[in-house]
Amino acid sequence: MTAREPVLGVIPARYESSRFPGKPLVPIAGRPMIERVYRQAGRCRTLDRIVVATDDQRIADCVKGFGGEVLMTPADCPTGTDRTAIAARRFPGYPIVLNIQGDEPLLEPEAIDRAVELMLAHPEAGITTLVRPARNRAEVDDPNYVKVVLAGDGRVLYFSRGQAPFCRDGKMAAGIGPGQAHPWRVHIGLYVWRREALFRQVSLPVALIERSEGLEQLRAMHDGIVVYAADIADTSSVGVDRPQDVPKVEAIMRERGLE
């Protein structure tokens, strides 16, 4: 690898989940999901170290079982970002820290590398992330798909669970689909931080807009931390939020010939 700032990849993983308890350990085509995510991250060119940050011994034992590195974190961590910050403090030699969502087993390594490379290209950025085009009108209207409003240079203006940007006459929203030009971008849950920006974010009080939208990245933006997003081509990655998402992921794996 060429000389650059070392990058730490952190996969926060907790067992308890209101919608899907035990989600990190759910089998995806015969392997625990946390293993799928870890191995995908291991294919990245830009990550120098990968660690799972968890508070659950069952997850820790699973990670150790497939040869991964694990860090035990307190059970009262309010968010995955807080777990990521704990890992960053435990491993101080990494100026850039990446939070990889543990429920994205199909996220392509190339996409993860794009987010890291965007950080390296923008020294003014405190955070970088990923977005993709909305696939249909249903995604634009669904609050579970977070929309991202971008400036022309890729700087993030806002994240929202609503229809952002709002379509005043409704006509443009009717034309959403593959290959169509439209302004709606959907967030892919991955964050790259400069170390100091990560520690600053977790030290801040909850912002009103964060509480309103239920999106912790708005805390950073409210405080002036600059965020950029790489607009990647549509990806086949499917997040696992509920048990019914597992068959969707397995179907994509069969289509792509993945084991």
FIKOLZA-1660 file (N, C-alpha, C; in steps of 0.1 Angstrom, whole numbers, plus 5000, padded with zeros to 4 digits):
% residues 259
   i   px   py   pz ch aa at
   1 5008 4988 5000  A  M  N
   1 5000 5000 5000  A  M CA
   1 5009 5013 5000  A  M  C
   2 5004 5023 4993  A  T  N
   2 5012 5036 4993  A  T CA
   2 5010 5042 5007  A  T  C
   3 5020 5051 5010  A  A  N
   3 5020 5058 5023  A  A CA
   3 5008 5067 5024  A  A  C
   4 5001 5066 5035  A  R  N
   4 4989 5074 5038  A  R CA
   4 4986 5072 5053  A  R  C
   5 4976 5080 5057  A  E  N
   5 4972 5079 5071  A  E CA
   5 4965 5065 5074  A  E  C
   6 4970 5058 5084  A  P  N
   6 4964 5045 5087  A  P CA
   6 4949 5046 5090  A  P  C
   7 4941 5036 5087  A  V  N
   7 4927 5036 5088  A  V CA
   7 4922 5024 5097  A  V  C
   8 4914 5027 5107  A  L  N
   8 4909 5017 5116  A  L CA
   8 4894 5014 5112  A  L  C
   9 4891 5002 5109  A  G  N
   9 4877 4999 5106  A  G CA
   9 4870 4992 5119  A  G  C
  10 4859 4998 5123  A  V  N
  10 4852 4993 5135  A  V CA
  10 4838 4989 5131  A  V  C
  11 4834 4977 5135  A  I  N
  11 4821 4971 5133  A  I CA
  11 4814 4971 5146  A  I  C
  12 4805 4981 5150  A  P  N
  12 4798 4980 5162  A  P CA
  12 4787 4969 5161  A  P  C
  13 4786 4961 5172  A  A  N
  13 4776 4950 5171  A  A CA
  13 4770 4948 5185  A  A  C
  14 4757 4949 5186  A  R  N
  14 4751 4946 5199  A  R CA
  14 4740 4936 5197  A  R  C
  15 4738 4927 5207  A  Y  N
  15 4729 4916 5206  A  Y CA
  15 4714 4921 5206  A  Y  C
  16 4711 4930 5216  A  E  N
  16 4698 4935 5218  A  E CA
  16 4694 4944 5206  A  E  C
  17 4682 4942 5201  A  S  N
  17 4676 4950 5191  A  S CA
  17 4661 4949 5192  A  S  C
  18 4654 4961 5192  A  S  N
  18 4640 4960 5193  A  S CA
  18 4633 4953 5182  A  S  C
  19 4638 4955 5170  A  R  N
  19 4632 4948 5158  A  R CA
  19 4637 4935 5155  A  R  C
  20 4650 4932 5159  A  F  N
  20 4656 4919 5155  A  F CA
  20 4667 4915 5165  A  F  C
  21 4662 4910 5177  A  P  N
  21 4672 4905 5187  A  P CA
  21 4682 4895 5181  A  P  C
  22 4694 4896 5185  A  G  N
  22 4704 4886 5180  A  G CA
  22 4708 4888 5166  A  G  C
  23 4705 4899 5160  A  K  N
  23 4708 4901 5146  A  K CA
  23 4722 4898 5141  A  K  C
  24 4732 4902 5148  A  P  N
  24 4746 4900 5143  A  P CA
  24 4749 4885 5141  A  P  C
  25 4742 4876 5149  A  L  N
  25 4745 4862 5148  A  L CA
  25 4735 4854 5139  A  L  C
  26 4726 4861 5132  A  V  N
  26 4717 4854 5124  A  V CA
  26 4724 4848 5112  A  V  C
  27 4721 4835 5108  A  P  N
  27 4728 4829 5097  A  P CA
  27 4724 4835 5084  A  P  C
  28 4734 4839 5076  A  I  N
  28 4732 4843 5062  A  I CA
  28 4739 4833 5053  A  I  C
  29 4731 4825 5046  A  A  N
  29 4737 4815 5038  A  A CA
  29 4747 4806 5046  A  A  C
  30 4744 4803 5058  A  G  N
  30 4752 4794 5066  A  G CA
  30 4763 4800 5074  A  G  C
  31 4765 4813 5073  A  R  N
  31 4775 4820 5081  A  R CA
  31 4769 4831 5089  A  R  C
  32 4773 4834 5102  A  P  N
  32 4767 4845 5109  A  P CA
  32 4769 4858 5102  A  P  C
  33 4759 4867 5103  A  M  N
  33 4760 4879 5096  A  M CA
  33 4773 4887 5100  A  M  C
  34 4776 4887 5112  A  I  N
  34 4788 4895 5116  A  I CA
  34 4801 4890 5109  A  I  C
  35 4801 4877 5106  A  E  N
  35 4813 4872 5099  A  E CA
  35 4812 4876 5084  A  E  C
  36 4800 4877 5078  A  R  N
  36 4799 4881 5065  A  R CA
  36 4804 4896 5063  A  R  C
  37 4800 4904 5073  A  V  N
  37 4804 4918 5073  A  V CA
  37 4819 4920 5075  A  V  C
  38 4824 4912 5084  A  Y  N
  38 4839 4913 5087  A  Y CA
  38 4847 4908 5075  A  Y  C
  39 4843 4898 5068  A  R  N
  39 4850 4893 5057  A  R CA
  39 4849 4903 5045  A  R  C
  40 4837 4909 5043  A  Q  N
  40 4836 4919 5033  A  Q CA
  40 4846 4931 5035  A  Q  C
  41 4846 4935 5048  A  A  N
  41 4855 4946 5052  A  A CA
  41 4870 4942 5049  A  A  C
  42 4873 4929 5052  A  G  N
  42 4887 4924 5050  A  G CA
  42 4891 4925 5036  A  G  C
  43 4882 4926 5026  A  R  N
  43 4886 4927 5012  A  R CA
  43 4889 4942 5008  A  R  C
  44 4888 4951 5017  A  C  N
  44 4890 4965 5013  A  C CA
  44 4905 4968 5012  A  C  C
  45 4909 4977 5003  A  R  N
  45 4923 4981 5001  A  R CA
  45 4927 4991 5012  A  R  C
  46 4918 4998 5017  A  T  N
  46 4922 5010 5025  A  T CA
  46 4922 5008 5040  A  T  C
  47 4917 4996 5045  A  L  N
  47 4916 4994 5059  A  L CA
  47 4929 4987 5064  A  L  C
  48 4935 4992 5075  A  D  N
  48 4947 4986 5080  A  D CA
  48 4944 4977 5092  A  D  C
  49 4933 4979 5098  A  R  N
  49 4929 4970 5110  A  R CA
  49 4914 4970 5111  A  R  C
  50 4908 4959 5114  A  I  N
  50 4894 4957 5116  A  I CA
  50 4891 4951 5129  A  I  C
  51 4881 4957 5137  A  V  N
  51 4878 4952 5150  A  V CA
  51 4863 4953 5151  A  V  C
  52 4857 4942 5157  A  V  N
  52 4843 4943 5161  A  V CA
  52 4842 4948 5176  A  V  C
  53 4834 4958 5178  A  A  N
  53 4831 4964 5191  A  A CA
  53 4818 4960 5196  A  A  C
  54 4818 4952 5206  A  T  N
  54 4805 4946 5211  A  T CA
  54 4804 4946 5226  A  T  C
  55 4792 4944 5232  A  D  N
  55 4791 4943 5246  A  D CA
  55 4786 4929 5250  A  D  C
  56 4785 4920 5240  A  D  N
  56 4779 4907 5242  A  D CA
  56 4789 4896 5240  A  D  C
  57 4790 4887 5250  A  Q  N
  57 4800 4876 5249  A  Q CA
  57 4797 4866 5238  A  Q  C
  58 4784 4864 5235  A  R  N
  58 4781 4855 5224  A  R CA
  58 4786 4860 5211  A  R  C
  59 4785 4873 5209  A  I  N
  59 4791 4879 5196  A  I CA
  59 4806 4878 5197  A  I  C
  60 4812 4881 5208  A  A  N
  60 4827 4881 5209  A  A CA
  60 4832 4867 5206  A  A  C
  61 4825 4857 5212  A  D  N
  61 4830 4843 5210  A  D CA
  61 4828 4839 5195  A  D  C
  62 4818 4844 5188  A  C  N
  62 4816 4841 5174  A  C CA
  62 4827 4847 5166  A  C  C
  63 4831 4860 5169  A  V  N
  63 4841 4867 5161  A  V CA
  63 4855 4860 5164  A  V  C
  64 4858 4856 5176  A  K  N
  64 4870 4849 5178  A  K CA
  64 4870 4836 5171  A  K  C
  65 4859 4830 5170  A  G  N
  65 4858 4816 5164  A  G CA
  65 4861 4817 5149  A  G  C
  66 4858 4828 5142  A  F  N
  66 4862 4828 5128  A  F CA
  66 4875 4836 5126  A  F  C
  67 4882 4839 5137  A  G  N
  67 4896 4845 5136  A  G CA
  67 4896 4860 5135  A  G  C
  68 4885 4867 5139  A  G  N
  68 4884 4881 5139  A  G CA
  68 4889 4887 5152  A  G  C
  69 4891 4900 5151  A  E  N
  69 4895 4907 5163  A  E CA
  69 4883 4914 5170  A  E  C
  70 4882 4913 5183  A  V  N
  70 4870 4919 5190  A  V CA
  70 4875 4927 5202  A  V  C
  71 4867 4937 5205  A  L  N
  71 4869 4946 5216  A  L CA
  71 4856 4946 5224  A  L  C
  72 4857 4943 5237  A  M  N
  72 4845 4944 5245  A  M CA
  72 4843 4959 5250  A  M  C
  73 4830 4963 5248  A  T  N
  73 4827 4977 5252  A  T CA
  73 4815 4977 5262  A  T  C
  74 4813 4988 5269  A  P  N
  74 4802 4988 5279  A  P CA
  74 4788 4986 5273  A  P  C
  75 4780 4980 5281  A  A  N
  75 4766 4977 5277  A  A CA
  75 4758 4989 5275  A  A  C
  76 4762 5000 5282  A  D  N
  76 4753 5012 5282  A  D CA
  76 4757 5022 5271  A  D  C
  77 4765 5018 5261  A  C  N
  77 4768 5027 5250  A  C CA
  77 4755 5031 5243  A  C  C
  78 4752 5043 5241  A  P  N
  78 4739 5047 5235  A  P CA
  78 4739 5044 5220  A  P  C
  79 4750 5045 5213  A  T  N
  79 4750 5043 5199  A  T CA
  79 4762 5036 5194  A  T  C
  80 4761 5031 5181  A  G  N
  80 4773 5025 5175  A  G CA
  80 4784 5035 5174  A  G  C
  81 4781 5048 5172  A  T  N
  81 4792 5058 5172  A  T CA
  81 4800 5059 5184  A  T  C
  82 4793 5057 5196  A  D  N
  82 4800 5057 5209  A  D CA
  82 4809 5045 5210  A  D  C
  83 4804 5033 5205  A  R  N
  83 4813 5022 5205  A  R CA
  83 4825 5024 5196  A  R  C
  84 4823 5030 5185  A  T  N
  84 4834 5033 5176  A  T CA
  84 4844 5042 5182  A  T  C
  85 4839 5052 5190  A  A  N
  85 4849 5061 5196  A  A CA
  85 4857 5054 5207  A  A  C
  86 4850 5045 5214  A  I  N
  86 4858 5037 5224  A  I CA
  86 4869 5029 5217  A  I  C
  87 4866 5023 5206  A  A  N
  87 4876 5015 5199  A  A CA
  87 4887 5024 5194  A  A  C
  88 4884 5036 5189  A  A  N
  88 4894 5046 5185  A  A CA
  88 4903 5050 5196  A  A  C
  89 4898 5051 5208  A  R  N
  89 4906 5054 5220  A  R CA
  89 4915 5043 5224  A  R  C
  90 4910 5031 5222  A  R  N
  90 4918 5019 5225  A  R CA
  90 4929 5017 5215  A  R  C
  91 4927 5021 5203  A  F  N
  91 4938 5020 5193  A  F CA
  91 4941 5034 5187  A  F  C
  92 4950 5041 5194  A  P  N
  92 4953 5055 5191  A  P CA
  92 4961 5058 5179  A  P  C
  93 4966 5048 5172  A  G  N
  93 4975 5050 5161  A  G CA
  93 4968 5052 5148  A  G  C
  94 4955 5055 5148  A  Y  N
  94 4947 5055 5135  A  Y CA
  94 4940 5069 5134  A  Y  C
  95 4946 5078 5126  A  P  N
  95 4940 5091 5124  A  P CA
  95 4926 5091 5118  A  P  C
  96 4923 5080 5110  A  I  N
  96 4910 5079 5103  A  I CA
  96 4903 5067 5108  A  I  C
  97 4891 5068 5112  A  V  N
  97 4883 5057 5118  A  V CA
  97 4870 5055 5110  A  V  C
  98 4867 5043 5106  A  L  N
  98 4856 5039 5098  A  L CA
  98 4846 5031 5106  A  L  C
  99 4833 5035 5106  A  N  N
  99 4823 5027 5113  A  N CA
  99 4815 5020 5102  A  N  C
 100 4816 5006 5102  A  I  N
 100 4810 4998 5092  A  I CA
 100 4797 4992 5099  A  I  C
 101 4786 4994 5093  A  Q  N
 101 4774 4989 5099  A  Q CA
 101 4774 4974 5098  A  Q  C
 102 4770 4967 5110  A  G  N
 102 4770 4953 5110  A  G CA
 102 4759 4946 5104  A  G  C
 103 4750 4954 5098  A  D  N
 103 4738 4948 5091  A  D CA
 103 4738 4950 5076  A  D  C
 104 4750 4952 5070  A  E  N
 104 4752 4954 5056  A  E CA
 104 4761 4943 5050  A  E  C
 105 4757 4931 5050  A  P  N
 105 4766 4920 5047  A  P CA
 105 4770 4920 5032  A  P  C
 106 4763 4927 5024  A  L  N
 106 4767 4927 5009  A  L CA
 106 4773 4940 5005  A  L  C
 107 4776 4949 5014  A  L  N
 107 4782 4962 5009  A  L CA
 107 4796 4959 5003  A  L  C
 108 4797 4964 4991  A  E  N
 108 4809 4961 4983  A  E CA
 108 4822 4968 4989  A  E  C
 109 4833 4960 4990  A  P  N
 109 4845 4966 4994  A  P CA
 109 4849 4979 4987  A  P  C
 110 4846 4979 4974  A  E  N
 110 4850 4991 4966  A  E CA
 110 4842 5003 4970  A  E  C
 111 4830 5001 4975  A  A  N
 111 4822 5013 4980  A  A CA
 111 4828 5018 4993  A  A  C
 112 4832 5009 5002  A  I  N
 112 4839 5013 5014  A  I CA
 112 4851 5020 5011  A  I  C
 113 4859 5016 5002  A  D  N
 113 4872 5023 4998  A  D CA
 113 4869 5037 4993  A  D  C
 114 4858 5038 4985  A  R  N
 114 4854 5051 4980  A  R CA
 114 4852 5061 4991  A  R  C
 115 4846 5057 5002  A  A  N
 115 4843 5066 5013  A  A CA
 115 4856 5070 5020  A  A  C
 116 4866 5061 5021  A  V  N
 116 4879 5064 5027  A  V CA
 116 4886 5073 5018  A  V  C
 117 4886 5070 5005  A  E  N
 117 4894 5078 4996  A  E CA
 117 4888 5093 4995  A  E  C
 118 4875 5094 4997  A  L  N
 118 4869 5107 4997  A  L CA
 118 4874 5115 5009  A  L  C
 119 4876 5109 5021  A  M  N
 119 4882 5116 5032  A  M CA
 119 4896 5120 5030  A  M  C
 120 4904 5111 5023  A  L  N
 120 4918 5115 5020  A  L CA
 120 4919 5126 5011  A  L  C
 121 4908 5128 5002  A  A  N
 121 4908 5138 4992  A  A CA
 121 4903 5152 4997  A  A  C
 122 4897 5152 5009  A  H  N
 122 4891 5164 5014  A  H CA
 122 4896 5166 5028  A  H  C
 123 4907 5173 5030  A  P  N
 123 4912 5175 5043  A  P CA
 123 4903 5184 5052  A  P  C
 124 4894 5191 5046  A  E  N
 124 4884 5199 5054  A  E CA
 124 4873 5191 5059  A  E  C
 125 4871 5179 5055  A  A  N
 125 4860 5170 5059  A  A CA
 125 4863 5164 5073  A  A  C
 126 4853 5164 5081  A  G  N
 126 4854 5157 5094  A  G CA
 126 4848 5143 5093  A  G  C
 127 4838 5142 5083  A  I  N
 127 4831 5129 5081  A  I CA
 127 4829 5127 5066  A  I  C
 128 4830 5115 5062  A  T  N
 128 4826 5111 5048  A  T CA
 128 4817 5099 5049  A  T  C
 129 4808 5098 5039  A  T  N
 129 4798 5087 5039  A  T CA
 129 4795 5083 5025  A  T  C
 130 4784 5075 5023  A  L  N
 130 4780 5071 5009  A  L CA
 130 4765 5073 5007  A  L  C
 131 4762 5076 4995  A  V  N
 131 4748 5077 4991  A  V CA
 131 4746 5070 4977  A  V  C
 132 4734 5066 4974  A  R  N
 132 4730 5060 4962  A  R CA
 132 4717 5066 4956  A  R  C
 133 4715 5065 4943  A  P  N
 133 4702 5070 4939  A  P CA
 133 4690 5063 4945  A  P  C
 134 4679 5070 4948  A  A  N
 134 4667 5063 4952  A  A CA
 134 4662 5054 4940  A  A  C
 135 4657 5042 4943  A  R  N
 135 4653 5033 4933  A  R CA
 135 4639 5035 4928  A  R  C
 136 4630 5041 4937  A  N  N
 136 4616 5042 4933  A  N CA
 136 4610 5053 4943  A  N  C
 137 4597 5056 4940  A  R  N
 137 4590 5066 4948  A  R CA
 137 4588 5061 4962  A  R  C
 138 4586 5048 4964  A  A  N
 138 4584 5042 4977  A  A CA
 138 4596 5045 4986  A  A  C
 139 4608 5044 4981  A  E  N
 139 4619 5048 4990  A  E CA
 139 4620 5062 4994  A  E  C
 140 4616 5071 4985  A  V  N
 140 4616 5085 4988  A  V CA
 140 4606 5088 4999  A  V  C
 141 4595 5081 4999  A  D  N
 141 4584 5084 5008  A  D CA
 141 4586 5076 5021  A  D  C
 142 4594 5066 5022  A  D  N
 142 4596 5057 5033  A  D CA
 142 4606 5064 5043  A  D  C
 143 4602 5067 5055  A  P  N
 143 4611 5073 5065  A  P CA
 143 4623 5063 5069  A  P  C
 144 4622 5050 5066  A  N  N
 144 4633 5041 5070  A  N CA
 144 4644 5043 5060  A  N  C
 145 4642 5049 5048  A  Y  N
 145 4653 5053 5039  A  Y CA
 145 4656 5067 5041  A  Y  C
 146 4668 5070 5046  A  V  N
 146 4672 5083 5049  A  V CA
 146 4677 5090 5036  A  V  C
 147 4671 5102 5033  A  K  N
 147 4675 5109 5022  A  K CA
 147 4686 5119 5025  A  K  C
 148 4694 5122 5015  A  V  N
 148 4705 5130 5017  A  V CA
 148 4705 5141 5006  A  V  C
 149 4706 5154 5010  A  V  N
 149 4707 5165 5001  A  V CA
 149 4721 5169 4999  A  V  C
 150 4726 5170 4987  A  L  N
 150 4740 5172 4984  A  L CA
 150 4742 5186 4977  A  L  C
 151 4753 5192 4980  A  A  N
 151 4758 5203 4972  A  A CA
 151 4764 5198 4959  A  A  C
 152 4768 5207 4950  A  G  N
 152 4773 5203 4938  A  G CA
 152 4787 5196 4939  A  G  C
 153 4794 5199 4950  A  D  N
 153 4808 5193 4951  A  D CA
 153 4807 5181 4960  A  D  C
 154 4795 5176 4964  A  G  N
 154 4794 5164 4972  A  G CA
 154 4793 5166 4987  A  G  C
 155 4794 5179 4991  A  R  N
 155 4792 5182 5005  A  R CA
 155 4777 5180 5009  A  R  C
 156 4775 5174 5020  A  V  N
 156 4762 5171 5025  A  V CA
 156 4755 5183 5031  A  V  C
 157 4744 5187 5026  A  L  N
 157 4736 5198 5031  A  L CA
 157 4727 5194 5043  A  L  C
 158 4721 5182 5041  A  Y  N
 158 4711 5177 5051  A  Y CA
 158 4708 5163 5049  A  Y  C
 159 4705 5156 5061  A  F  N
 159 4699 5143 5061  A  F CA
 159 4685 5144 5066  A  F  C
 160 4676 5136 5060  A  S  N
 160 4662 5136 5065  A  S CA
 160 4655 5123 5062  A  S  C
 161 4646 5120 5071  A  R  N
 161 4637 5108 5068  A  R CA
 161 4625 5112 5060  A  R  C
 162 4623 5125 5057  A  G  N
 162 4613 5130 5049  A  G CA
 162 4617 5130 5034  A  G  C
 163 4608 5136 5026  A  Q  N
 163 4611 5137 5012  A  Q CA
 163 4619 5149 5010  A  Q  C
 164 4632 5147 5011  A  A  N
 164 4642 5158 5009  A  A CA
 164 4651 5156 4997  A  A  C
 165 4651 5165 4987  A  P  N
 165 4643 5177 4987  A  P CA
 165 4628 5174 4984  A  P  C
 166 4620 5183 4989  A  F  N
 166 4606 5182 4987  A  F CA
 166 4602 5185 4973  A  F  C
 167 4593 5177 4967  A  C  N
 167 4589 5179 4953  A  C CA
 167 4576 5187 4953  A  C  C
 168 4576 5200 4950  A  R  N
 168 4565 5208 4952  A  R CA
 168 4553 5204 4943  A  R  C
 169 4556 5201 4930  A  D  N
 169 4545 5198 4921  A  D CA
 169 4542 5183 4919  A  D  C
 170 4551 5175 4925  A  G  N
 170 4549 5160 4924  A  G CA
 170 4553 5154 4911  A  G  C
 171 4556 5162 4901  A  K  N
 171 4559 5157 4887  A  K CA
 171 4572 5149 4887  A  K  C
 172 4583 5156 4892  A  M  N
 172 4596 5150 4892  A  M CA
 172 4596 5136 4899  A  M  C
 173 4589 5136 4911  A  A  N
 173 4589 5124 4919  A  A CA
 173 4583 5112 4912  A  A  C
 174 4574 5115 4902  A  A  N
 174 4568 5104 4894  A  A CA
 174 4577 5097 4885  A  A  C
 175 4589 5103 4882  A  G  N
 175 4598 5097 4872  A  G CA
 175 4610 5089 4878  A  G  C
 176 4609 5086 4891  A  I  N
 176 4621 5079 4897  A  I CA
 176 4622 5065 4892  A  I  C
 177 4634 5061 4889  A  G  N
 177 4636 5047 4885  A  G CA
 177 4650 5045 4880  A  G  C
 178 4654 5033 4877  A  P  N
 178 4668 5030 4872  A  P CA
 178 4671 5039 4859  A  P  C
 179 4682 5046 4860  A  G  N
 179 4686 5053 4848  A  G CA
 179 4680 5067 4847  A  G  C
 180 4671 5071 4856  A  Q  N
 180 4664 5083 4855  A  Q CA
 180 4672 5094 4864  A  Q  C
 181 4673 5106 4858  A  A  N
 181 4679 5117 4865  A  A CA
 181 4669 5123 4875  A  A  C
 182 4673 5123 4888  A  H  N
 182 4664 5129 4898  A  H CA
 182 4673 5132 4910  A  H  C
 183 4668 5141 4919  A  P  N
 183 4677 5146 4930  A  P CA
 183 4677 5138 4943  A  P  C
 184 4670 5127 4943  A  W  N
 184 4669 5120 4956  A  W CA
 184 4680 5109 4957  A  W  C
 185 4687 5111 4969  A  R  N
 185 4698 5102 4972  A  R CA
 185 4695 5095 4985  A  R  C
 186 4698 5082 4986  A  V  N
 186 4695 5075 4999  A  V CA
 186 4708 5072 5005  A  V  C
 187 4708 5074 5019  A  H  N
 187 4720 5072 5026  A  H CA
 187 4724 5057 5028  A  H  C
 188 4736 5054 5026  A  I  N
 188 4742 5040 5030  A  I CA
 188 4749 5042 5043  A  I  C
 189 4745 5034 5053  A  G  N
 189 4749 5036 5067  A  G CA
 189 4764 5033 5069  A  G  C
 190 4773 5041 5065  A  L  N
 190 4787 5039 5068  A  L CA
 190 4793 5053 5070  A  L  C
 191 4802 5054 5079  A  Y  N
 191 4808 5067 5082  A  Y CA
 191 4823 5066 5084  A  Y  C
 192 4830 5075 5078  A  V  N
 192 4845 5077 5080  A  V CA
 192 4847 5090 5088  A  V  C
 193 4854 5090 5099  A  W  N
 193 4857 5102 5106  A  W CA
 193 4872 5104 5107  A  W  C
 194 4875 5117 5107  A  R  N
 194 4888 5121 5113  A  R CA
 194 4887 5119 5128  A  R  C
 195 4897 5114 5133  A  R  N
 195 4897 5110 5147  A  R CA
 195 4891 5121 5157  A  R  C
 196 4896 5133 5154  A  E  N
 196 4892 5144 5163  A  E CA
 196 4877 5148 5161  A  E  C
 197 4872 5146 5149  A  A  N
 197 4858 5149 5146  A  A CA
 197 4849 5138 5153  A  A  C
 198 4854 5126 5153  A  L  N
 198 4846 5115 5160  A  L CA
 198 4845 5118 5175  A  L  C
 199 4856 5122 5181  A  F  N
 199 4856 5125 5196  A  F CA
 199 4848 5137 5198  A  F  C
 200 4848 5147 5189  A  R  N
 200 4840 5159 5191  A  R CA
 200 4825 5156 5190  A  R  C
 201 4821 5147 5181  A  Q  N
 201 4807 5144 5179  A  Q CA
 201 4802 5137 5191  A  Q  C
 202 4809 5127 5197  A  V  N
 202 4803 5120 5208  A  V CA
 202 4803 5128 5221  A  V  C
 203 4811 5139 5221  A  S  N
 203 4811 5148 5233  A  S CA
 203 4800 5158 5233  A  S  C
 204 4793 5160 5221  A  L  N
 204 4783 5171 5220  A  L CA
 204 4770 5166 5226  A  L  C
 205 4762 5176 5231  A  P  N
 205 4748 5173 5235  A  P CA
 205 4739 5169 5223  A  P  C
 206 4729 5162 5225  A  V  N
 206 4719 5159 5214  A  V CA
 206 4713 5172 5209  A  V  C
 207 4714 5174 5196  A  A  N
 207 4708 5186 5190  A  A CA
 207 4693 5184 5187  A  A  C
 208 4686 5194 5186  A  L  N
 208 4671 5194 5184  A  L CA
 208 4668 5187 5171  A  L  C
 209 4675 5190 5160  A  I  N
 209 4672 5184 5148  A  I CA
 209 4676 5169 5148  A  I  C
 210 4686 5165 5155  A  E  N
 210 4689 5151 5157  A  E CA
 210 4677 5144 5164  A  E  C
 211 4672 5150 5174  A  R  N
 211 4661 5144 5182  A  R CA
 211 4649 5143 5173  A  R  C
 212 4646 5153 5165  A  S  N
 212 4635 5154 5156  A  S CA
 212 4635 5143 5145  A  S  C
 213 4647 5141 5139  A  E  N
 213 4648 5132 5128  A  E CA
 213 4652 5118 5132  A  E  C
 214 4658 5117 5144  A  G  N
 214 4663 5104 5149  A  G CA
 214 4675 5100 5141  A  G  C
 215 4684 5110 5138  A  L  N
 215 4696 5108 5130  A  L CA
 215 4708 5114 5137  A  L  C
 216 4717 5106 5143  A  E  N
 216 4727 5112 5151  A  E CA
 216 4738 5120 5143  A  E  C
 217 4739 5117 5130  A  Q  N
 217 4749 5125 5122  A  Q CA
 217 4745 5140 5121  A  Q  C
 218 4732 5143 5124  A  L  N
 218 4728 5157 5124  A  L CA
 218 4734 5164 5136  A  L  C
 219 4738 5157 5146  A  R  N
 219 4745 5164 5157  A  R CA
 219 4758 5170 5153  A  R  C
 220 4765 5162 5145  A  A  N
 220 4778 5167 5140  A  A CA
 220 4776 5179 5130  A  A  C
 221 4766 5178 5121  A  M  N
 221 4764 5189 5112  A  M CA
 221 4759 5201 5119  A  M  C
 222 4751 5200 5129  A  H  N
 222 4746 5211 5137  A  H CA
 222 4757 5219 5143  A  H  C
 223 4768 5212 5147  A  D  N
 223 4779 5218 5153  A  D CA
 223 4790 5223 5143  A  D  C
 224 4787 5221 5130  A  G  N
 224 4796 5227 5120  A  G CA
 224 4806 5217 5114  A  G  C
 225 4805 5204 5118  A  I  N
 225 4814 5194 5112  A  I CA
 225 4810 5192 5097  A  I  C
 226 4820 5193 5088  A  V  N
 226 4818 5192 5074  A  V CA
 226 4817 5177 5070  A  V  C
 227 4806 5174 5063  A  V  N
 227 4804 5160 5058  A  V CA
 227 4803 5160 5043  A  V  C
 228 4810 5151 5037  A  Y  N
 228 4810 5148 5023  A  Y CA
 228 4804 5134 5020  A  Y  C
 229 4798 5132 5009  A  A  N
 229 4793 5119 5005  A  A CA
 229 4797 5115 4991  A  A  C
 230 4801 5103 4989  A  A  N
 230 4804 5097 4976  A  A CA
 230 4791 5092 4970  A  A  C
 231 4788 5097 4959  A  D  N
 231 4775 5092 4952  A  D CA
 231 4779 5080 4943  A  D  C
 232 4776 5068 4948  A  I  N
 232 4780 5056 4941  A  I CA
 232 4768 5051 4933  A  I  C
 233 4772 5044 4922  A  A  N
 233 4761 5038 4914  A  A CA
 233 4753 5029 4923  A  A  C
 234 4741 5026 4918  A  D  N
 234 4731 5018 4926  A  D CA
 234 4738 5005 4929  A  D  C
 235 4737 5001 4942  A  T  N
 235 4743 4989 4947  A  T CA
 235 4732 4978 4950  A  T  C
 236 4736 4966 4949  A  S  N
 236 4727 4955 4953  A  S CA
 236 4727 4953 4968  A  S  C
 237 4734 4960 4975  A  S  N
 237 4735 4958 4990  A  S CA
 237 4721 4960 4996  A  S  C
 238 4717 4951 5005  A  V  N
 238 4704 4952 5012  A  V CA
 238 4707 4952 5027  A  V  C
 239 4703 4962 5034  A  G  N
 239 4705 4962 5049  A  G CA
 239 4695 4952 5055  A  G  C
 240 4700 4945 5066  A  V  N
 240 4691 4936 5073  A  V CA
 240 4686 4943 5086  A  V  C
 241 4674 4948 5085  A  D  N
 241 4668 4955 5096  A  D CA
 241 4658 4946 5103  A  D  C
 242 4652 4936 5096  A  R  N
 242 4641 4928 5101  A  R CA
 242 4644 4913 5096  A  R  C
 243 4638 4903 5103  A  P  N
 243 4640 4890 5099  A  P CA
 243 4637 4887 5084  A  P  C
 244 4626 4894 5079  A  Q  N
 244 4622 4892 5065  A  Q CA
 244 4632 4897 5055  A  Q  C
 245 4642 4904 5059  A  D  N
 245 4653 4909 5050  A  D CA
 245 4663 4898 5047  A  D  C
 246 4664 4888 5056  A  V  N
 246 4674 4878 5054  A  V CA
 246 4673 4870 5041  A  V  C
 247 4660 4866 5037  A  P  N
 247 4659 4859 5024  A  P CA
 247 4662 4868 5012  A  P  C
 248 4660 4881 5013  A  K  N
 248 4664 4890 5002  A  K CA
 248 4679 4890 5000  A  K  C
 249 4687 4890 5011  A  V  N
 249 4701 4890 5010  A  V CA
 249 4706 4877 5004  A  V  C
 250 4700 4866 5009  A  E  N
 250 4704 4853 5004  A  E CA
 250 4701 4851 4989  A  E  C
 251 4690 4857 4985  A  A  N
 251 4686 4856 4971  A  A CA
 251 4696 4863 4962  A  A  C
 252 4701 4875 4967  A  I  N
 252 4711 4883 4960  A  I CA
 252 4724 4875 4959  A  I  C
 253 4728 4868 4970  A  M  N
 253 4740 4861 4970  A  M CA
 253 4739 4849 4960  A  M  C
 254 4728 4843 4959  A  R  N
 254 4727 4832 4949  A  R CA
 254 4728 4838 4935  A  R  C
 255 4722 4849 4932  A  E  N
 255 4722 4855 4919  A  E CA
 255 4737 4859 4916  A  E  C
 256 4744 4863 4926  A  R  N
 256 4758 4867 4923  A  R CA
 256 4768 4856 4925  A  R  C
 257 4764 4844 4928  A  G  N
 257 4773 4833 4930  A  G CA
 257 4782 4834 4942  A  G  C
 258 4777 4840 4952  A  L  N
 258 4785 4842 4964  A  L CA
 258 4783 4830 4974  A  L  C
 259 4793 4827 4981  A  E  N
 259 4792 4816 4991  A  E CA
 259 4789 4822 5005  A  E  C
% end
